[in-house]
């Protein structure tokens, strides 16, 4: 059996393999929180921090959104279908938008763009919570309020994602990247308004 010395490791050093699981989870949660603060605009640090991609935050936000929209359904069989539809729609949509950006010459990796798109779902998650709290009556006032809320969240998500992706695509092709991103977040907003 090889010892730590044989493998070139410092026997006194602590690595992530040696730390408790709780420390690893807390470190990852703090990193997710910092990236969400970047999306919210609370931190004015360099936006390259979000380009250090991880998929934990996007996964958590996508699951959160899918669970919230699933909870809005009354019938039990509709909850599972809604969850699966939202999760797969967001996953496939972000993949297609990312491939589009890659084909247009984006200077970011596939996972960096997926990470940015996933973290920028946060305003839509906030809107989903508010839409779940709002009464689900069919009055025009509540419907208009939902549309306004989701439109603001969609605009915020698009603005945040463009802020992080700025400079990654040539100016001549920027509109070809912005349009699918806007459609992607509009699709998610439409799911919120429609209660899908």
N, C-alpha and C positions, 0 to 999 in steps of 0.2 A: 504494500500500500504506500502510495507517495505521500510525503508530508508536505506542509505548506512551504517549507524551505525548498523542496525539490522543484516546485512549480514556479519559483521565482517570486513568491508572495512574502511580504514582510510579516513575520509571525505575530507582531504586536499590533498590526493595523486592523481596523474594523471596516468591513465592506458592507454593502447593502445585503449581502447574503447572511451576514452575521447579526444584523439589526432585527429587533422585534417587528412583527407584522404591523402592529399598531403604529410604529414610527414610520414605516413605509407608507401606510394608508394616509396618515396625517400629512406627510410631506407631499403626497400626490394631491390631496384635497387642497392644501395651501397653494400649490401650483395652479390648480383649476381656478381657485378664487382669484389669484393674481391675473390670470388671463381673462376672466370674466370682468374684472375691474378695467382692464384695457378696452374691452368691448364697450363697456358703459362710459368710457371716457374719463374715469376718475384719476387715472394715472397718466402723466404726460411723458412717460419714458419712451424710449425708442420702441417702435412697434415690431421690431425684429424679434421681440420676446415671444410673440405668438407664432413666429415662423419656426421656432424650436418646437416642432410638432409633437403632439401626443394625441392619442385617440380616446383617452379616458373621459375627458370633458365632453367632446362631441357625443360619445356613447351615452353618458349620463343625461345630457340634455335631450338627446333623441328619445331615450327611454322615458324620461320625464314627460315629454310632450305626448308620446304615444299612450302612456298610462293616463294622463289627464283627459285626452280625447276619448279613450276607452271608458273612463269613468262617467263621461257625460251621457253614455247610452243607458237605456233602461233595461233592455232585454239582455240576458246573459250571453247568448250566442252572438249578439252584435258587438259586445265588448271585445271579444277575442278577434273578430274580423276587423274591427276598427283599429285595434292595436297593431295587428299584422299589416294592415294597409298603410297606416301612418309610418310605421317603422321601415317598411320596405320602400315606400314612396320617398321618404327623406334619404334613405341610404342610396337608392338608385339615382335619385335626382342629384344628390351631391356628387356622385360618381360621374354622371353625364356632364355636369357643369365643369367638373375638374378636368375631364378628358378634353372638353372643348377648349379650355384654357391652355392645356398642354399642347394641343394641336395648333393653337394660334401662337405658340412660341413663348409661353410663360416661363420665366426664369426661376420658378419654384418647383419643388418636387410634387408628385401626386399627393403624398400624405400631408405636405404643408398646406396645400389648398383645401383638402378635405378638413383639416384641423381648423382653418380659418372659417370655412363655411359652417362647421359644426358649432364652434364657439359663438358665432354671430347669430345662432338660433336663440340665444338667451332672451333678447327682447320679445321674441314670439312666445317663449315659455312664460314670461311675465304676463303677456296678453292672454295666454291660455288660462292662467290662474284667474285673472280678472273676468274673463268670459264665463268661466265655470261658476264664479260667485254671482255674476249678474243674473237676474231672473230670466228664465227661458221662455218668457211670454212672447207672443207674436205681435206685440204692439210695435208700431213704427219707431217710437222713441228708443226702445231698447235695441232694435235692429240697427238703427242709425248709430247709436253709441258703440255697438260692437264693430261696425264698419270703420268708424273713426279710430277706435282703439287699435284694431288690427292694421289699419293703414299706417298709423304712426309707428307701430312695431315693425312693420315691413320696411318702411322708409329707414328706420334706425338700423335695422339689420343690413340693408343694402349699403347704407352710408358707412357702417363699421367695416363691412367686408371690403369695400373699395378702398378704405383708408389703409387697410393692411396689405392689400394687393397692389397698391399704387407703386409704380416703377417696375412691376414684374412683367408688364406687357408693353410693347411699343405703343406710342400714342395713336398711330394709324389703326391699330387693331383693338384699342380699348373699348370701343362701342360694341364690338363683337363678343367681348368678354362680359361687359356690363349687362347686356340684354338678357342672356341666360341666367345670370345671377339674380336679376330682378324678377324674372319669371319663376325661378325656384322659390324665392321668398314669398312671392305673390301666391303661388300654389299652396304653400304652408299656411299663409294668412287666410286664404279661401277655405281651407279645411277648418280653421278655427271659427270663422264666421258661420259656415254652413253646419258646423257641429258634426263633421264626419268622423 
